Amino acid sequence: MDYYKAFPFYMGYGQQWNIPMLANEDRILEDMEYLQQMYPSYAKKYQGVINSVVDKVDYNGSFIYDQYPDKTTLLRMVQSIMTVIKANEDQAAELAPSESVPWEEKESWIQELVTVLMYNDIIKRRRRKAK
């Protein structure tokens, strides 16, 4: 009975507080970065725009590090990314009008792709910050 008074309850669960888990976190981030290098061409092209927008809101105390980031603010970020992408697509269409697909046809899937890529980027930044 004295044993239970001497040690906090969580000391009996040594496996949960194991330090090598931090090395596992590093490995996960390395895997994510490696797999990002193999993204399809559209995803690679949009990832640069996403990184630049998320970089602007990546600071201490930013909403992206809140436990539950505001959905409306995240959607506004997606819209600002879409504005930049549309401007880039318009420039590309001017250079090669015969090869371009109309923006209206591809806007919905590009927005979904951008949303997923942005959330993935935010998760990666949050994991790095937590270390």
C-alpha positions as CSV (number, residue, x, y, z in Angstrom):
1,M,0.0,0.0,0.0
2,D,2.9,2.4,0.7
3,Y,4.1,1.8,-2.8
4,Y,1.0,3.6,-4.3
5,K,1.5,6.6,-2.0
6,A,5.2,7.0,-3.0
7,F,4.7,7.1,-6.8
8,P,2.1,9.0,-8.8
9,F,-0.3,6.8,-10.7
10,Y,1.2,7.6,-14.1
11,M,4.6,6.3,-13.1
12,G,3.3,2.8,-13.6
13,Y,2.7,3.5,-17.3
14,G,6.3,4.0,-18.3
15,Q,5.7,3.0,-21.9
16,Q,3.4,5.9,-22.6
17,W,6.0,8.5,-21.7
18,N,8.8,6.8,-23.6
19,I,11.3,9.3,-25.2
20,P,11.9,7.3,-28.4
21,M,8.5,8.4,-29.5
22,L,10.0,11.8,-30.3
23,A,12.3,10.1,-32.8
24,N,9.2,8.5,-34.3
25,E,7.6,12.0,-34.7
26,D,10.7,13.1,-36.6
27,R,10.4,10.1,-38.9
28,I,6.8,10.9,-39.6
29,L,7.6,14.4,-40.7
30,E,10.5,13.2,-42.9
31,D,8.1,10.7,-44.5
32,M,5.5,13.5,-45.1
33,E,8.2,15.7,-46.7
34,Y,9.5,12.9,-48.9
35,L,6.0,12.0,-50.1
36,Q,5.3,15.6,-50.9
37,Q,8.1,15.5,-53.4
38,M,6.2,12.9,-55.3
39,Y,3.0,14.9,-55.6
40,P,1.5,15.2,-59.1
41,S,2.4,18.3,-61.1
42,Y,-0.8,20.3,-60.2
43,A,-0.3,19.6,-56.5
44,K,3.4,20.6,-56.6
45,K,2.4,23.8,-58.5
46,Y,-0.2,24.8,-55.9
47,Q,1.9,23.8,-52.9
48,G,4.2,26.7,-53.5
49,V,1.3,29.2,-53.3
50,I,-0.1,27.4,-50.3
51,N,3.2,27.6,-48.5
52,S,3.6,31.3,-49.1
53,V,0.1,32.1,-47.8
54,V,0.5,29.9,-44.7
55,D,3.9,31.4,-44.0
56,K,2.2,34.8,-43.6
57,V,0.0,33.5,-40.8
58,D,2.7,31.3,-39.2
59,Y,3.8,33.2,-36.1
60,N,3.6,32.7,-32.3
61,G,0.0,32.9,-31.1
62,S,-1.4,32.3,-34.7
63,F,-4.8,30.9,-35.0
64,I,-3.4,27.9,-36.9
65,Y,-1.9,26.7,-33.6
66,D,-5.3,27.0,-31.7
67,Q,-6.6,23.7,-30.5
68,Y,-9.6,24.1,-32.8
69,P,-8.8,26.6,-35.6
70,D,-11.7,28.7,-36.8
71,K,-13.2,27.2,-39.9
72,T,-14.3,30.5,-41.4
73,T,-10.8,31.9,-41.2
74,L,-9.4,28.7,-42.8
75,L,-12.0,29.0,-45.6
76,R,-10.9,32.6,-46.2
77,M,-7.3,31.4,-46.5
78,V,-8.4,28.9,-49.1
79,Q,-10.2,31.7,-51.0
80,S,-7.1,33.9,-51.0
81,I,-5.0,31.0,-52.3
82,M,-7.6,30.4,-55.0
83,T,-7.4,34.1,-56.0
84,V,-3.7,33.8,-56.5
85,I,-4.0,30.5,-58.4
86,K,-6.7,31.9,-60.7
87,A,-4.5,34.9,-61.5
88,N,-1.7,32.4,-62.4
89,E,-4.0,30.3,-64.5
90,D,-5.2,33.4,-66.3
91,Q,-1.6,34.3,-67.2
92,A,-1.0,30.8,-68.4
93,A,-4.1,30.9,-70.5
94,E,-2.9,34.1,-72.2
95,L,0.4,32.5,-73.1
96,A,-1.1,29.3,-74.4
97,P,-4.9,29.8,-75.0
98,S,-5.3,26.5,-77.0
99,E,-4.0,24.3,-74.2
100,S,-5.9,25.8,-71.3
101,V,-9.1,24.4,-69.8
102,P,-11.7,26.9,-68.8
103,W,-11.4,28.0,-65.1
104,E,-15.1,27.2,-64.3
105,E,-14.5,23.5,-65.3
106,K,-11.6,23.0,-62.9
107,E,-12.3,25.5,-60.1
108,S,-14.2,23.1,-57.8
109,W,-11.6,20.3,-57.9
110,I,-8.7,22.7,-57.5
111,Q,-10.4,24.3,-54.5
112,E,-10.8,20.8,-52.9
113,L,-7.2,20.0,-53.6
114,V,-6.0,23.3,-52.2
115,T,-8.1,22.8,-49.1
116,V,-6.6,19.4,-48.4
117,L,-3.0,20.5,-49.2
118,M,-3.4,23.6,-46.9
119,Y,-4.8,21.5,-44.0
120,N,-1.9,19.1,-44.5
121,D,0.6,21.9,-44.4
122,I,-0.9,23.3,-41.2
123,I,-0.8,19.9,-39.6
124,K,2.8,19.6,-40.5
125,R,3.6,23.0,-39.0
126,R,1.7,22.2,-35.8
127,R,3.6,19.0,-35.3
128,R,6.9,20.8,-35.8
129,K,5.9,23.5,-33.3
130,A,4.8,20.9,-30.7
131,K,8.3,19.4,-30.6
